[in-house]
Amino acid sequence: MAKEYVIRDSLTGRDIKNIREILSMTQKEFADFANCSVRTVENWESKSEKITGPVVTLIEILLRKPEYAKKLALPKDRLKVRLYYMFGNMVCTIIDVDELSKEVVIHNYIDDPIYRAFGVNTEPDFEDYEEFLESRCFPRTRDKIKLELKRLDIPFYDPMMIIEKTNGRMADDDFWIKIER
């Protein structure tokens, strides 16, 4: 069967060490990025024989587009609350919020606006953030809302409290929200 991609068949330990150095990553950081153990990275780098498997494709992509590693990095600077807007187990948008100062900073990890928390809006303000939260809850005008709030053990309608209880899950929808304080 003929190959359909221009990707080499194998790597050497030196190739892996080179890309790790290009990315300015320690073995631990590269292991985290490649979703493997530090011991695996150590083994790869010490091998003199050919290395095959999915890591070959990863290294090819990183050699051609090393900025992808930075693009996928979790932002270190954060505000008081961090929300992960997820589609299944994929992070689509990270939303950092300081509710007292009404500051909102987002980081999109996907190009398709359909999967982003704020769609095409890349610089949402606090009002956009509040609208987003409400969009991930049942409407405040819902019939028998007091019964629903009581079922969730929430004293009043508060989108953040509702999302903390429901993960912002909606019927027939694979999006959800993880909150870190």
N, C-alpha and C positions, 0 to 999 in steps of 0.2 A: 504494500500500500504506500503510495506517495505521500510525503509530508505536505501539509497544507499551510504551514506557518513557518516563518523565517525565525526559528528559535533553535539555538544549538541543542544538541542531545545531552550534553553533560557539562559540568563545571569542575573546577579544582578548588581545593581549600583556599588557595591564593585568590581566586576570583571572588569568593565570598568575603574574605578579609578585605579585599580592595573596595567592594561596594560598601561594606560597613564603614570603612575609613572615609569614603566619599561622602557618606551620610553623616559623618561625625557621631557615630553611635558606638556605645560600648557593646560588648557581647550580650550583656543583660538587656540593653535597650533593643538590640536587633532581635533577640529571642522574643521579647514582648511583641515587637512589630510583626515578626514572622509566625507568631502564635506557636512557638515551640519552646523547649527548655534551653537553658544556658548550656547544659551539657551537650545538647544536639549541635549548637553553634560551635562549641569547642571541638567536637568530633569532626564536623565539617571542615573547620579551618586547619585541623591537624592531618587531614587525609591527603595522601599523595595520589590515591587512585581516583577515578571519576566519580562524581556525585551526580545522581539522576533524580528525577521526580519533580513534583510541583515547585520546589525551590528554584529550579532552573528557569521556569517561566517568571517567577517573582523577580529573580535577579535580572533577567532580560528587560523586564518592564522598568525596574529601578535604574538600570544603566541608561536607558533611553529617556526616562522621565524621573530623575531623582527627587524632584519637587513633590512628587506624590506622597512621599513619606511625611513631609512637613504638612501637606494638605490634610492628611488623615490624623495628625497629632491632636490629642486632647488639649484644648487651651489651658495654659497654666494659670493665667490671670482669670479670676472669677469674681463675681459679685456674691451677695449673700445667699441667693437661692440659684440652683442650677437645675434646669429641666431638660431631660433628654426626650425629644420627640422621636418616637420609634415607629418603624413599620416592620412588624414581626420582630426579628432580633437585629435589625439593621438600624443604626443611628442615622437619622435624616438631618436633624437640626439640634444643636445645643443652644439653649436659651439661658443666659445669665441675667439675673434680675436683682436689683436693689429696690424693694418696694417703697422704702422711706424716701429715697432721693428720686424715685420714679425713673431709674436708669435701666435700659434694656440693651443687651449686646447679644447678637446671635452669630452662630457659626454653622453654615450649611455644609453638609457632607455629601450632598447629592446634587447633581445638576438639574434634574427634572423638577420644575416648580410644583408639580402635582404632589410630590412627596415632601416638600418643604413645609415647615410649620406656617410660614407667612407667604407662601406662594412666590410670586415675583418680587415681593417687597423685601429688599435686603437690608433695610434700615428701619425696622419698625419702632414706633414710639410706644410710650406706656399705654396709651389708649388702644393701639393695635394689639398689644399684649393682653390687655383685659378682654378685648373682643375674642381673641384666640382662646383664652381660658373658657369663656362662656360657650364657645363653639364646641368644646369638648365635654360639655355637661348637658343635662336635660334643661330645657328652657325654663326660665323663671316664671313663665306664664302657664306652665304645665298644670293640667287638671289634677287636683288632689296632691299638690306639691308638698303640703305639710306631712302627708302620710309617707311620701318618699323620703323626705328629710328625716323623719322619725325613724324610718327603716334603716337609714344610714347612720343614725345617731348623731345628726348634725342639727344644732339649735336654730340655724337660720340659713338662708341661701347665700352661700359663699363658694364661688367656683373653685378656688384653691382647695378648700376643705373637701369639696365633692371629688375633685381629681385625686386627692390623697386617698380617698376611700375607694374610688373606682378605677384608678390609673388612667382616667380620661378615656376609657374604652366606650365605644359606641356600638350599637347593634350593627351586624353585617359590615364590619370595618376592622382592618388589621392594624390600625394606628393606635398607639397608646403613649402614655407619658410616665417617665420615671423621675422622681423628685429627690434631689439631695439638698440638704440644708447645711 
